[in-house]
Amino acid sequence: MFDRLIKKLQNPKTRYITLETTPRHDALFTPVIDTIEALGITEHIDGFSTTDNPLAKLKFNSIIAAMQLQERFEKPVLATMTMRDRNKIALQSDLLGANAIDVRAILALTGDPAKISDQPAAKGVFESDSTMLLDIVKCFNAGIDYAGREFGIKPRPVYPFAVSNAFAKNPKTLLKKFTKKLEHGALGVITQPVFEIENALMLLELFEEAKEISGKKEGVLILGLFPVTRLRTAQFLASHVPGIHVPKRWIDALYEAHKKGEKEEQKRGLALSREIFEAVQTTHPKIHLMTANRFSLAKALLNP
């Protein structure tokens, strides 16, 4: 299952699409899985991801959610693990448990700051950034733990992924981050959402340079896409989310549509989202689709 995913990822001619899922503040993840199944979109994607308490808000466990998705759809899942909530002992313990239940694609994140959590006085761990988790995965794949102690029963192969911003005022900042993630072993680097093909092309150029610098030719850039159908969403992303660039033409188009009513606003937003989705598919068909669990939007793009 995972070998097939990585082969599709590393083959420049094949389409590769993963769909992000966000576990809820609930004791069960199955309602999210049921929604995905009811929409019939799994045949159009190659795998999923599960988020790990994004914005430091308490949610259902990402590893168990990944296991449940895999069992239902028989497609691989990238289970997100953040450095915010675990020290190196807990990270490795969770990786061992995940390995035993065949959750073996890991998306390494540093994590949002604990100070914005919905849990009173929550404290972040942050022993390091996400590159430590990538290094731990590298050790596991060599049959040892992070302290160099050999496992009696060795873990099955783990497939490491990482994330990156999609925009920076100084592109060299992105180049440094790409290079760092590749040097620490990331097979795929998922970007924050892109909203124009010029942004995507710039990222692809920087990533190729990072591959040359790092010597890691097997790494692949995966372009994040986030369909936006509301003016307020576009404005929020543009104003409050670092590492994303929402073009002025999107804001202007959604503003004009908003004045005509909600249906026109959604129609215009979906048209803009479909435009960038199709442009990326043509240029670099390696996509990570994020919808904040609005899976009907994913269906509209994947099966129009």
C-alpha positions in Angstrom: 0.0 0.0 0.0 2.7 2.5 1.0 5.1 1.4 -1.7 2.4 2.0 -4.3 1.8 5.5 -2.9 5.5 6.4 -3.0 5.9 5.1 -6.5 3.0 7.3 -7.7 4.5 10.2 -5.8 8.0 9.8 -7.4 6.7 9.1 -10.9 6.5 12.6 -12.6 3.9 11.3 -15.1 1.3 10.0 -12.7 -1.3 11.9 -10.8 -1.0 11.8 -7.0 -3.7 13.3 -4.8 -4.1 13.1 -1.0 -7.0 14.5 0.9 -6.7 16.1 4.4 -9.1 15.0 7.1 -9.4 16.8 10.5 -10.6 14.7 13.4 -13.2 16.5 15.5 -13.6 17.3 19.1 -15.4 14.0 19.5 -14.9 10.5 21.0 -15.4 9.0 17.5 -13.9 9.6 14.1 -16.3 7.4 12.2 -18.8 10.1 11.3 -16.1 11.8 9.3 -15.3 8.5 7.5 -19.0 7.9 6.9 -19.3 11.4 5.2 -16.3 10.6 2.9 -17.8 7.3 2.0 -21.2 8.7 1.3 -19.8 11.2 -1.2 -18.0 8.5 -3.2 -14.8 10.4 -3.7 -12.2 7.8 -2.6 -11.8 6.4 -6.1 -10.4 9.8 -7.2 -7.7 10.0 -4.5 -4.6 8.0 -3.6 -4.6 8.5 0.1 -5.5 10.7 3.1 -3.9 12.7 5.9 -5.1 13.2 9.4 -4.3 16.3 11.4 -2.9 16.3 14.9 -4.7 18.8 17.2 -4.3 21.8 14.7 -4.2 25.3 16.3 -3.5 23.4 19.6 -7.2 22.5 19.9 -8.1 19.1 21.4 -9.2 16.6 18.7 -9.5 12.9 18.2 -6.1 11.1 17.9 -4.5 11.4 14.5 -2.9 7.9 14.5 -6.0 6.1 15.4 -7.9 8.1 12.9 -5.4 7.1 10.3 -5.8 3.5 11.1 -9.6 3.7 10.8 -9.4 5.4 7.4 -7.0 2.8 6.1 -9.2 -0.1 7.4 -12.3 1.4 5.7 -10.9 2.5 2.4 -7.7 0.4 2.0 -5.7 3.5 1.1 -2.6 4.8 2.9 -2.9 7.7 5.3 -0.3 10.3 6.4 -0.7 10.6 10.1 0.4 14.0 11.3 2.6 14.1 14.5 3.6 17.5 16.0 6.6 18.3 18.2 4.4 20.5 20.4 2.8 17.7 22.4 5.5 15.1 22.7 9.1 14.7 23.9 11.5 12.3 22.1 10.4 9.4 24.3 6.7 9.9 23.5 7.4 10.5 19.8 9.2 7.1 19.5 6.6 5.3 21.6 3.8 6.6 19.4 5.8 5.7 16.3 6.3 2.1 17.5 2.5 1.8 18.3 1.7 3.3 14.9 4.0 0.9 13.2 2.3 -2.1 14.8 -1.1 -1.0 13.4 0.4 -0.3 10.0 0.3 3.5 10.2 3.6 4.1 8.6 3.4 7.3 6.6 4.2 10.1 9.0 3.8 13.9 8.4 6.2 15.7 10.7 5.1 19.1 12.0 6.6 21.4 14.6 3.0 22.4 15.6 1.1 25.6 16.4 2.0 27.3 19.8 0.3 25.9 22.9 -0.6 29.4 24.0 -3.5 29.5 21.5 -4.9 26.2 22.8 -8.4 25.7 24.1 -7.0 23.8 27.1 -6.3 26.0 30.1 -2.6 26.7 30.7 -1.5 24.0 28.2 2.3 23.9 27.7 4.2 23.0 24.6 7.0 20.5 24.7 9.0 21.6 21.6 12.2 19.7 22.3 13.1 20.5 18.7 11.4 21.3 15.4 10.0 18.8 13.0 13.4 17.8 11.7 14.0 15.8 14.9 11.0 13.6 14.1 12.4 13.1 10.6 15.7 12.1 12.1 13.9 9.7 14.5 12.2 8.1 11.4 15.6 7.7 9.8 16.8 5.9 12.9 13.8 3.6 12.9 14.4 2.7 9.3 17.9 1.7 10.3 16.5 -0.5 13.0 17.6 1.6 16.0 16.0 4.2 18.3 17.1 7.8 18.5 19.6 6.9 21.2 21.2 4.4 18.9 19.9 1.3 20.7 19.0 -1.6 18.4 15.4 -2.8 18.4 14.9 -6.5 19.1 12.0 -6.6 16.7 12.7 -4.0 14.0 10.0 -1.6 12.8 8.6 -1.9 9.3 9.6 0.9 6.9 8.3 4.3 7.9 7.7 7.0 5.2 8.5 10.5 6.3 6.7 13.7 4.9 7.1 17.3 5.9 5.4 20.7 5.3 6.4 24.1 4.1 5.1 27.6 3.6 3.9 28.5 0.1 5.0 32.1 0.2 7.7 34.3 1.7 8.8 37.8 1.0 12.3 36.5 0.6 12.2 33.3 -1.6 15.6 32.2 -0.1 13.8 31.5 3.1 11.7 28.9 1.3 14.8 27.5 -0.3 16.5 27.0 3.0 13.4 25.3 4.5 13.1 22.9 1.5 16.7 22.0 1.7 16.6 21.4 5.4 13.5 19.1 5.1 15.2 17.1 2.3 18.5 16.8 4.1 16.6 15.3 7.1 15.0 12.7 4.8 11.5 13.9 3.8 10.3 12.0 0.8 7.5 14.5 0.2 7.2 18.2 1.2 3.6 19.5 1.3 3.1 23.2 0.9 0.6 25.6 2.4 -2.2 26.3 -0.2 -1.3 28.0 -3.5 -3.8 30.1 -5.3 -2.1 31.0 -8.5 0.1 29.0 -10.9 2.9 31.6 -10.8 3.3 30.8 -7.1 3.3 27.1 -7.8 6.0 27.5 -10.5 8.2 29.5 -8.2 7.9 26.8 -5.5 8.8 24.1 -8.0 11.9 26.0 -9.2 13.1 26.6 -5.6 12.4 22.9 -4.8 14.6 21.7 -7.7 17.3 24.0 -6.5 16.9 22.5 -3.0 17.3 19.0 -4.4 20.5 20.0 -6.0 21.9 21.5 -2.8 20.8 18.6 -0.6 21.7 15.9 -3.1 18.3 14.3 -2.3 16.9 13.7 -5.8 14.1 11.4 -4.6 12.2 14.2 -2.8 9.0 15.5 -4.3 7.1 18.7 -3.8 3.4 18.3 -3.2 1.4 21.5 -3.8 -1.3 22.2 -1.2 -4.7 23.4 -2.6 -7.5 24.8 -0.5 -10.8 25.6 -2.3 -12.2 28.9 -1.1 -15.9 29.8 -1.8 -16.3 32.7 0.7 -14.9 36.2 0.7 -14.4 36.1 4.4 -12.3 32.9 4.1 -10.1 34.4 1.5 -9.7 37.6 3.5 -8.9 35.7 6.7 -6.2 33.6 4.9 -4.7 36.7 3.3 -4.7 38.7 6.6 -4.0 36.2 9.3 -2.2 33.0 8.0 1.5 33.4 7.4 3.1 31.6 4.5 0.1 31.9 2.2 -0.5 34.4 -0.6 -4.0 35.0 -1.7 -4.0 37.0 -5.0 -5.8 40.4 -5.1 -7.8 39.1 -8.0 -9.3 36.4 -5.8 -10.3 38.9 -3.2 -11.7 41.3 -5.8 -13.7 38.6 -7.6 -15.2 37.2 -4.4 -16.0 40.7 -3.2 -18.0 41.5 -6.4 -19.7 38.1 -6.2 -20.5 38.6 -2.5 -22.5 41.7 -3.4 -24.7 39.6 -5.7 -25.5 37.0 -3.0 -24.3 33.8 -1.4 -24.9 31.5 -4.3 -23.0 33.8 -6.7 -20.1 34.0 -4.2 -19.9 30.2 -3.9 -20.1 29.8 -7.6 -17.3 32.3 -8.2 -15.1 30.8 -5.5 -15.6 27.3 -6.8 -14.7 28.5 -10.4 -11.5 30.1 -9.1 -10.6 27.0 -7.1 -11.3 24.7 -10.1 -9.1 26.9 -12.2 -6.0 26.5 -10.0 -6.7 22.8 -9.4 -6.7 22.1 -13.1 -3.7 24.3 -13.7 -1.7 22.5 -11.1 -2.9 19.1 -12.4 -1.5 20.0 -15.8 1.8 21.5 -14.5 2.7 19.3 -11.6 0.0 16.7 -10.6 1.2 16.2 -7.1 -1.6 17.6 -4.9 -2.6 17.7 -1.3 -6.2 18.8 -1.0 -7.4 20.7 2.1 -11.0 21.5 2.7 -11.4 21.8 6.5 -13.7 18.7 6.3 -15.9 20.3 3.6 -15.6 17.2 1.5 -18.4 18.2 -0.8 -15.9 20.8 -2.1 -13.4 18.0 -2.7 -16.0 16.1 -4.7 -16.8 19.2 -6.8 -13.1 19.4 -7.8 -12.3 15.8 -8.1 -15.5 14.7 -9.9 -17.2 17.8 -11.4 
